[in-house]
Amino acid sequence: MDPLLHLGRTLDEVDPPRWPAPPADATRLIRTVHALRHRKLGDLRPGDLRMLVAQQVALHCTLPLAALLLLEAPLLDATFYPGDLLLTAAGAPDSAWALLPDLRTRLSAQIAALPDADLAELPRGSTEELARFTGRPATQP
């Protein structure tokens, strides 16, 4: 499914079955993820995508949207720090990326082009995570 063709629809519409309301004692994270499933795909912000990808929600829809943002701005600050969406996307399961080989290749090229100084600003362990994603050896900034 191409999520760009469904930007006016919600995850509950394109990723059945619809989720029931969260339990009354649900955590803030669970309530937020449930609420995001009711938002139109085209209205999801970078932070929303970071959260959905991190929670592995509808990756066939959320991961391509995140990747497209990252192709424009790989070190986008979605919620916590520059590069948080990139690291979240790179940490998505290989099985999800297997459905998106072209996007993975393009994103890997973007990562390879990042200056060492930018990589040095990422949290500890990031270069190893990005190297695992790209299939290239980690360089020490």
GROMACS elastic network, one bead per residue, 0.5 to 0.9 nm:
[ bonds ]
;  ai    aj funct       b0    kb
    1     4     6  0.88336   500
    1     5     6  0.82692   500
    1     6     6  0.88188   500
    1    14     6  0.88166   500
    1    60     6  0.73169   500
    1    61     6  0.75116   500
    2     5     6  0.56675   500
    2     6     6  0.72512   500
    2    60     6  0.84831   500
    2    61     6  0.74260   500
    2    64     6  0.83637   500
    3     6     6  0.50995   500
    3     7     6  0.63749   500
    3    14     6  0.86450   500
    3    41     6  0.75849   500
    3    60     6  0.80455   500
    3    61     6  0.53462   500
    3    62     6  0.78912   500
    3    64     6  0.73660   500
    3    65     6  0.72049   500
    4     7     6  0.55100   500
    4    41     6  0.83663   500
    4    42     6  0.81119   500
    4    61     6  0.87958   500
    4    64     6  0.88119   500
    4    65     6  0.77938   500
    5     8     6  0.82187   500
    6     9     6  0.53699   500
    6    10     6  0.80384   500
    6    14     6  0.77650   500
    6    40     6  0.85309   500
    6    41     6  0.70550   500
    6    42     6  0.80586   500
    7    10     6  0.77213   500
    7    40     6  0.62520   500
    7    43     6  0.78036   500
    8    40     6  0.54126   500
    8    41     6  0.63203   500
    8    42     6  0.61336   500
    8    43     6  0.83317   500
    9    12     6  0.82384   500
    9    13     6  0.62272   500
    9    14     6  0.69746   500
    9    38     6  0.87113   500
    9    39     6  0.78826   500
    9    41     6  0.60551   500
    9    42     6  0.79455   500
   10    13     6  0.51516   500
   10    14     6  0.64035   500
   10    15     6  0.82961   500
   10    36     6  0.84086   500
   10    37     6  0.60856   500
   10    38     6  0.54167   500
   10    39     6  0.54170   500
   10    41     6  0.55987   500
   10    42     6  0.86971   500
   11    14     6  0.50943   500
   11    15     6  0.52909   500
   11    16     6  0.78560   500
   11    18     6  0.82283   500
   11    36     6  0.79162   500
   11    38     6  0.65182   500
   11    39     6  0.73743   500
   11    40     6  0.72442   500
   11    41     6  0.68911   500
   11    58     6  0.72871   500
   11    61     6  0.78318   500
   11    62     6  0.88523   500
   12    15     6  0.54140   500
   12    16     6  0.58955   500
   12    17     6  0.68245   500
   12    19     6  0.68002   500
   12    37     6  0.54965   500
   12    38     6  0.62548   500
   12    39     6  0.87773   500
   13    16     6  0.63089   500
   13    17     6  0.80498   500
   13    18     6  0.70265   500
   13    37     6  0.86271   500
   13    38     6  0.84543   500
   14    17     6  0.87580   500
   14    58     6  0.89064   500
   14    61     6  0.82884   500
   15    18     6  0.73487   500
   15    58     6  0.64190   500
   15    60     6  0.88305   500
   15    61     6  0.81823   500
   16    19     6  0.79539   500
   18    37     6  0.85586   500
   19    22     6  0.82173   500
   19    34     6  0.73102   500
   19    37     6  0.80799   500
   20    23     6  0.87304   500
   20    34     6  0.83790   500
   21    24     6  0.86764   500
   21    31     6  0.84625   500
   21    34     6  0.72116   500
   21    35     6  0.88824   500
   22    25     6  0.81369   500
   22    26     6  0.61698   500
   22    30     6  0.70186   500
   22    31     6  0.61167   500
   22    34     6  0.67228   500
   23    26     6  0.51945   500
   23    27     6  0.89142   500
   23    30     6  0.89581   500
   23    31     6  0.84721   500
   24    27     6  0.89144   500
   26    29     6  0.79874   500
   26    30     6  0.59423   500
   26    31     6  0.62896   500
   27    30     6  0.52598   500
   27    31     6  0.62714   500
   27    32     6  0.85698   500
   28    31     6  0.51057   500
   28    32     6  0.60135   500
   28    33     6  0.85874   500
   29    32     6  0.51104   500
   29    33     6  0.61523   500
   29    34     6  0.85781   500
   29    51     6  0.86868   500
   30    33     6  0.51866   500
   30    34     6  0.61441   500
   30    35     6  0.85571   500
   31    34     6  0.51944   500
   31    35     6  0.61761   500
   31    36     6  0.86938   500
   32    35     6  0.50255   500
   32    36     6  0.61477   500
   32    37     6  0.88064   500
   32    48     6  0.89999   500
   33    36     6  0.50471   500
   33    37     6  0.65248   500
   33    48     6  0.83846   500
   33    51     6  0.75297   500
   33    52     6  0.67378   500
   33    55     6  0.82918   500
   33    57     6  0.83059   500
   34    37     6  0.53704   500
   34    38     6  0.72559   500
   35    38     6  0.54682   500
   35    39     6  0.70118   500
   36    39     6  0.51391   500
   36    40     6  0.83154   500
   36    44     6  0.76828   500
   36    48     6  0.71884   500
   36    52     6  0.80986   500
   37    40     6  0.79293   500
   37    41     6  0.86524   500
   37    57     6  0.88845   500
   38    41     6  0.89315   500
   39    42     6  0.82805   500
   39    43     6  0.64797   500
   39    44     6  0.68164   500
   40    43     6  0.52443   500
   40    44     6  0.67614   500
   41    44     6  0.54582   500
   41    61     6  0.83504   500
   41    62     6  0.82305   500
   41    65     6  0.85122   500
   42    45     6  0.83615   500
   44    47     6  0.80097   500
   44    48     6  0.56982   500
   44    49     6  0.64813   500
   45    48     6  0.51107   500
   45    49     6  0.63524   500
   45    50     6  0.86717   500
   45    78     6  0.80251   500
   46    49     6  0.51091   500
   46    50     6  0.61331   500
   46    51     6  0.86707   500
   46    66     6  0.71296   500
   46    69     6  0.77730   500
   46    76     6  0.82092   500
   46    77     6  0.80695   500
   46    79     6  0.76986   500
   46    85     6  0.73770   500
   47    51     6  0.62304   500
   47    52     6  0.86248   500
   47    77     6  0.82534   500
   47    79     6  0.51498   500
   47    80     6  0.87281   500
   47    85     6  0.76741   500
   48    51     6  0.51828   500
   48    52     6  0.61772   500
   48    53     6  0.85662   500
   48    78     6  0.81154   500
   48    79     6  0.86644   500
   49    52     6  0.50218   500
   49    53     6  0.58923   500
   49    54     6  0.82418   500
   49    62     6  0.61674   500
   49    63     6  0.77211   500
   49    65     6  0.76244   500
   49    66     6  0.60986   500
   49    78     6  0.83237   500
   49    85     6  0.78625   500
   50    53     6  0.53198   500
   50    54     6  0.59593   500
   50    55     6  0.85407   500
   50    62     6  0.87457   500
   50    63     6  0.89979   500
   50    66     6  0.74507   500
   50    78     6  0.67384   500
   50    79     6  0.77412   500
   50    84     6  0.75998   500
   50    85     6  0.52754   500
   50    86     6  0.85995   500
   50    88     6  0.64247   500
   50    89     6  0.75828   500
   51    54     6  0.50985   500
   51    55     6  0.61529   500
   51    56     6  0.84955   500
   51    57     6  0.86799   500
   51    79     6  0.89243   500
   51    85     6  0.87843   500
   51    88     6  0.85510   500
   52    55     6  0.51188   500
   52    56     6  0.59991   500
   52    57     6  0.51620   500
   52    58     6  0.76860   500
   52    59     6  0.79044   500
   52    62     6  0.68364   500
   52    63     6  0.86362   500
   53    57     6  0.59910   500
   53    58     6  0.78767   500
   53    59     6  0.62768   500
   53    62     6  0.62806   500
   53    63     6  0.62485   500
   53    66     6  0.81261   500
   53    85     6  0.87249   500
   53    88     6  0.67952   500
   53    89     6  0.66167   500
   53    92     6  0.69744   500
   54    57     6  0.77979   500
   54    85     6  0.89761   500
   54    88     6  0.58602   500
   54    89     6  0.76222   500
   54    91     6  0.80875   500
   54    92     6  0.72674   500
   56    59     6  0.58326   500
   56    62     6  0.86663   500
   56    63     6  0.88888   500
   56    92     6  0.73405   500
   56    93     6  0.84654   500
   57    60     6  0.86079   500
   57    61     6  0.85752   500
   57    62     6  0.73632   500
   58    61     6  0.55484   500
   58    62     6  0.60476   500
   58    63     6  0.80766   500
   59    63     6  0.50181   500
   59    64     6  0.77790   500
   59    92     6  0.83562   500
   59    96     6  0.64214   500
   59    97     6  0.89022   500
   60    63     6  0.61541   500
   60    64     6  0.69468   500
   60    96     6  0.67715   500
   60    97     6  0.87915   500
   60    99     6  0.76307   500
   60   100     6  0.85252   500
   61    64     6  0.60493   500
   61    65     6  0.67664   500
   62    65     6  0.52662   500
   62    66     6  0.61983   500
   62    67     6  0.86259   500
   63    66     6  0.50603   500
   63    67     6  0.60282   500
   63    68     6  0.86045   500
   63    89     6  0.67783   500
   63    92     6  0.81546   500
   63    96     6  0.79180   500
   63    97     6  0.81546   500
   63   100     6  0.87853   500
   64    68     6  0.61285   500
   64    69     6  0.86973   500
   64   100     6  0.74453   500
   64   103     6  0.73422   500
   65    68     6  0.52458   500
   65    69     6  0.65200   500
   65    70     6  0.87787   500
   66    69     6  0.52305   500
   66    70     6  0.62619   500
   66    71     6  0.87805   500
   66    85     6  0.74129   500
   66    86     6  0.82882   500
   66    89     6  0.71489   500
   67    71     6  0.61541   500
   67    72     6  0.88339   500
   67    74     6  0.87230   500
   67    85     6  0.89430   500
   67    86     6  0.80826   500
   67    89     6  0.72682   500
   67   103     6  0.67465   500
   67   104     6  0.80184   500
   67   107     6  0.69757   500
   68    71     6  0.51929   500
   68    72     6  0.68340   500
   68    73     6  0.89155   500
   68   103     6  0.78318   500
   68   107     6  0.86444   500
   69    72     6  0.54211   500
   69    73     6  0.62866   500
   69    74     6  0.75710   500
   69    76     6  0.80702   500
   70    75     6  0.72119   500
   70    76     6  0.68692   500
   70    85     6  0.77071   500
   70    86     6  0.66180   500
   70   107     6  0.72818   500
   70   110     6  0.84630   500
   71    74     6  0.58729   500
   71   103     6  0.86634   500
   71   106     6  0.74058   500
   71   107     6  0.60649   500
   71   110     6  0.67371   500
   72    76     6  0.87540   500
   73    76     6  0.53454   500
   74    82     6  0.86914   500
   74    83     6  0.66651   500
   74    85     6  0.82060   500
   74    86     6  0.62320   500
   74   107     6  0.81287   500
   74   110     6  0.69734   500
   74   111     6  0.72419   500
   74   114     6  0.83220   500
   75    78     6  0.89251   500
   75    81     6  0.86443   500
   75    82     6  0.50296   500
   75    84     6  0.74061   500
   75    85     6  0.76310   500
   75    86     6  0.65752   500
   75   114     6  0.89677   500
   75   118     6  0.83163   500
   76    81     6  0.80969   500
   76    82     6  0.52731   500
   76    83     6  0.54325   500
   76    84     6  0.72248   500
   76    85     6  0.66771   500
   76    86     6  0.74719   500
   77    80     6  0.65589   500
   77    81     6  0.50555   500
   77    83     6  0.57775   500
   77    84     6  0.61014   500
   77    85     6  0.69361   500
   77    86     6  0.89799   500
   78    81     6  0.71095   500
   78    82     6  0.72621   500
   78    83     6  0.77639   500
   78    84     6  0.62954   500
   78    85     6  0.57993   500
   79    82     6  0.83583   500
   79    84     6  0.70604   500
   79    85     6  0.79965   500
   80    83     6  0.86936   500
   80    84     6  0.64241   500
   81    84     6  0.56216   500
   81    85     6  0.87493   500
   81   122     6  0.82250   500
   82    85     6  0.79731   500
   82    86     6  0.86279   500
   82   121     6  0.84200   500
   82   122     6  0.74702   500
   83    86     6  0.50528   500
   83    87     6  0.62077   500
   83    88     6  0.85692   500
   83   119     6  0.89363   500
   83   122     6  0.68170   500
   84    87     6  0.52804   500
   84    88     6  0.61517   500
   84    89     6  0.85988   500
   84   122     6  0.84736   500
   85    88     6  0.50274   500
   85    89     6  0.60334   500
   85    90     6  0.84491   500
   86    89     6  0.51577   500
   86    90     6  0.59968   500
   86    91     6  0.84702   500
   86   111     6  0.89664   500
   86   130     6  0.86471   500
   87    90     6  0.50107   500
   87    91     6  0.60436   500
   87    92     6  0.87601   500
   87   126     6  0.70604   500
   87   129     6  0.73721   500
   87   130     6  0.71693   500
   88    91     6  0.51160   500
   88    92     6  0.65370   500
   89    92     6  0.52360   500
   89    93     6  0.88478   500
   90    93     6  0.82833   500
   90    94     6  0.89790   500
   90    97     6  0.89574   500
   90   104     6  0.89923   500
   90   129     6  0.71405   500
   90   130     6  0.64321   500
   90   132     6  0.84112   500
   90   133     6  0.56666   500
   90   134     6  0.85308   500
   91    94     6  0.83460   500
   91   129     6  0.71576   500
   91   130     6  0.83556   500
   91   133     6  0.74549   500
   92    95     6  0.83421   500
   92    96     6  0.68226   500
   92    97     6  0.73526   500
   93    96     6  0.54394   500
   93    97     6  0.67244   500
   93    98     6  0.87875   500
   94    98     6  0.59684   500
   94    99     6  0.89080   500
   94   133     6  0.84921   500
   95    98     6  0.50506   500
   95    99     6  0.70570   500
   96    99     6  0.56951   500
   96   100     6  0.72497   500
   97   101     6  0.63879   500
   97   103     6  0.82023   500
   97   104     6  0.64965   500
   98   101     6  0.56874   500
   98   104     6  0.83118   500
   99   102     6  0.89378   500
  100   103     6  0.54517   500
  100   104     6  0.61337   500
  100   105     6  0.86940   500
  101   104     6  0.50555   500
  101   105     6  0.61270   500
  101   106     6  0.86203   500
  102   105     6  0.51360   500
  102   106     6  0.61782   500
  102   107     6  0.85231   500
  103   106     6  0.50849   500
  103   107     6  0.59447   500
  103   108     6  0.83624   500
  104   107     6  0.51053   500
  104   108     6  0.59203   500
  104   109     6  0.85657   500
  104   133     6  0.85539   500
  104   134     6  0.81172   500
  105   108     6  0.50822   500
  105   109     6  0.63114   500
  105   110     6  0.87759   500
  105   134     6  0.79753   500
  106   109     6  0.51862   500
  106   110     6  0.64335   500
  106   111     6  0.88253   500
  107   111     6  0.62283   500
  107   112     6  0.86237   500
  107   134     6  0.83741   500
  108   111     6  0.50452   500
  108   112     6  0.61638   500
  108   113     6  0.86659   500
  108   130     6  0.84195   500
  108   133     6  0.73613   500
  108   134     6  0.50568   500
  108   135     6  0.85313   500
  109   112     6  0.50393   500
  109   113     6  0.62826   500
  109   114     6  0.89202   500
  109   134     6  0.80538   500
  110   113     6  0.51735   500
  110   114     6  0.65907   500
  111   114     6  0.53229   500
  111   115     6  0.88984   500
  111   130     6  0.74084   500
  111   131     6  0.88612   500
  111   134     6  0.77284   500
  112   115     6  0.82735   500
  112   131     6  0.88602   500
  112   134     6  0.79206   500
  112   136     6  0.85842   500
  114   117     6  0.82960   500
  114   118     6  0.65889   500
  114   119     6  0.69899   500
  115   118     6  0.53677   500
  115   119     6  0.65919   500
  115   120     6  0.88263   500
  116   120     6  0.61127   500
  116   121     6  0.88681   500
  116   139     6  0.82335   500
  116   140     6  0.80756   500
  116   141     6  0.52029   500
  117   120     6  0.50931   500
  117   121     6  0.67672   500
  117   141     6  0.66490   500
  118   121     6  0.54012   500
  118   122     6  0.71765   500
  118   141     6  0.87528   500
  119   122     6  0.54386   500
  119   123     6  0.86884   500
  119   126     6  0.77370   500
  119   127     6  0.67389   500
  119   140     6  0.89322   500
  119   141     6  0.67181   500
  120   123     6  0.79247   500
  120   124     6  0.85724   500
  120   126     6  0.88059   500
  120   127     6  0.81958   500
  120   140     6  0.81840   500
  120   141     6  0.53826   500
  121   124     6  0.88564   500
  122   125     6  0.83102   500
  122   126     6  0.61171   500
  122   127     6  0.79095   500
  123   126     6  0.57293   500
  123   127     6  0.86044   500
  124   127     6  0.76922   500
  124   128     6  0.88173   500
  125   128     6  0.54206   500
  125   129     6  0.63771   500
  125   130     6  0.88092   500
  126   129     6  0.50056   500
  126   130     6  0.60817   500
  126   131     6  0.84224   500
  127   130     6  0.51167   500
  127   131     6  0.59861   500
  127   132     6  0.85266   500
  127   138     6  0.58780   500
  127   139     6  0.70163   500
  127   140     6  0.74553   500
  127   141     6  0.84261   500
  128   132     6  0.61147   500
  128   133     6  0.86136   500
  128   137     6  0.80201   500
  128   138     6  0.54425   500
  128   139     6  0.81824   500
  129   132     6  0.51116   500
  129   133     6  0.63086   500
  129   134     6  0.87640   500
  129   138     6  0.84577   500
  130   134     6  0.61655   500
  130   135     6  0.83323   500
  130   136     6  0.84286   500
  130   138     6  0.77201   500
  131   134     6  0.51444   500
  131   135     6  0.56506   500
  131   136     6  0.50215   500
  131   137     6  0.56212   500
  131   138     6  0.50264   500
  131   139     6  0.81956   500
  132   135     6  0.51519   500
  132   136     6  0.67795   500
  132   137     6  0.77394   500
  132   138     6  0.79683   500
  133   136     6  0.79501   500
  134   137     6  0.85637   500
  136   139     6  0.89300   500
